[in-house]
């Protein structure tokens, strides 16, 4: 943290000079570069709202969130959500006590319930609780968190959280194709050991790394996610694999590989978030959106075919 403090101070000065006296943060190459280098904590909530489009959605739908919160609730849905409320960051003081007025369990319940009722085709999916919980810790405004989540579900990660999870499964196949392209030796080794890419990346993607990587690293990833979209999730996954290439190739069987993939997200390299974020753009190299789109189309057709 001592070395990171100077980075934070430098970034704060740059952001203050860029957004001072401005009502919003327009998307631009400069802002994209700034997001990749990190958004200061004091500006994070407002920048996320602006660059993601969530603020525009909120302004276009005044009063929608309070109305969703006050409407009658589906009892089965509430029961499912309540089960996950207690599992959400239980060691964090803001999620530990329900009686604490500064606690976040009730806001978490409100946001998840409102989301599920607005997006009835998606409903509630496990993993959303961790993303929403992290957003509440940072944004501290449940209505803004609702709109950030609604934007994620509908605009940034469409169909990720659909009940059939076909898109999320297809994304894991895309990850496999990206690994085959960038590190073919790792891909071949994984295939030879019968390791499904779903077993590798599903948890990473479903919670957007919130439940697996250090908090500050997750926030830096989200700084890019809200601006650039889902491609950042692939960059992180491929970088983690490339950084651990030799360890992966040295693993002798399925069991060793599965244990290793649990370990690599706790590697000290992920704790040094600024250096790690530099590496996710440097190490994998170019990630053309056209190639990802092509992979997605192919992989989704494959997954849908398997589901029939």
Residue, then its C-alpha position, 0 to 999 in steps of 0.5 A: x500500500x505504501x508504494x500505491x499511495x503515490x500512484x493514488x495521489x498522482x491519479x487523484x490530481x489528474x482526475x481533479x483537473x479533468x472533471x472539475x466544474x463539469x457535470x458529467x464525464x464524457x466518454x473519450x480516449x483520454x477518459x478511457x486511458x484514465x480509467x485504465x490507470x485507476x479512478x480515485x475513490x472519491x470520484x469512482x461512483x460518479x464516473x462509473x455512473x456516467x461512463x456506463x450509461x447508468x446515470x442516463x438510465x436513472x434520469x430517464x426513469x425517475x421514481x422507478x427504483x422507489x416504486x419497485x422497492x415498494x411494490x408487492x414481492x414474490x415470496x419465493x423470490x424473496x426467500x431465495x435472495x434472503x438465503x444469499x444475503x447472509x452469505x454476502x461478505x459475512x466477515x465485512x462489518x457492514x454486512x455482519x449485523x442486520x440491526x446496525x443502521x449503517x449496515x448494508x444487508x437491507x439495501x442489498x436486499x432492496x436492490x436485488x429484489x428490485x432488480x429481479x422484479x424489473x428484469x423478470x426474464x433474468x430474475x435472481x442469479x447467484x453471484x449478483x449478491x457479491x457484485x451488488x454488495x461490492x457496489x454498495x460498499x463503494x457507491x453508498x447509494x442503493x438507487x445508484x447501485x440499482x441502476x449500475x446493476x441494471x446497466x450491467x445486466x442489460x447493456x454491458x453483460x446482456x444475458x450473462x445472468x439468464x436462467x439457462x446460463x448459456x451465454x455465460x457457458x459460451x463465454x468460457x468457451x471463448x476464454x478457451x479459444x483466446x487461450x488457444x490463440x495466445x498460449x497454445x501450449x497451455x490450451x493443449x495441456x488443459x485439453x489433455x487433462x480434460x479440464x473444462x474451461x467452465x471449471x476455470x472461469x465460471x466463478x471468475x466471470x459470474x461475480x466479476x472477480x468480486x469474490x476471488x481477487x483482492x478488493x482494490x484489484x477488483x475495483x480497478x478491473x471494474x473501472x475498466x469494465x464500466x467503460x470498456x465492457x466485458x472484454x476486460x473480463x477476458x483480459x484479466x483471465x488470460x493474463x492470470x493464465x499467462x502469468x502462471x503458464x509455467x505452473x500450469x504446464x508443470x501440473x501433472x493431472x486434473x486435480x493439481x490443475x484445479x487446485x492451481x486455478x484456485x491458487x492463482x487468484x490469491x497470488x501476491x501479484x494480484x495484490x499489487x493492483x496497479x502493476x497487475x492492471x498494467x500487465x493485463x494490457x501488456x502481456x496478452x497483447x491485442x484483443x480485437x473486438x471482431x475476433x471476440x465477436x466471431x468466437x462468441x458467435x461460434x461458441x454460443x452456437x456450440x453451447x446451444x447445440x449441446x443444450x438441445 
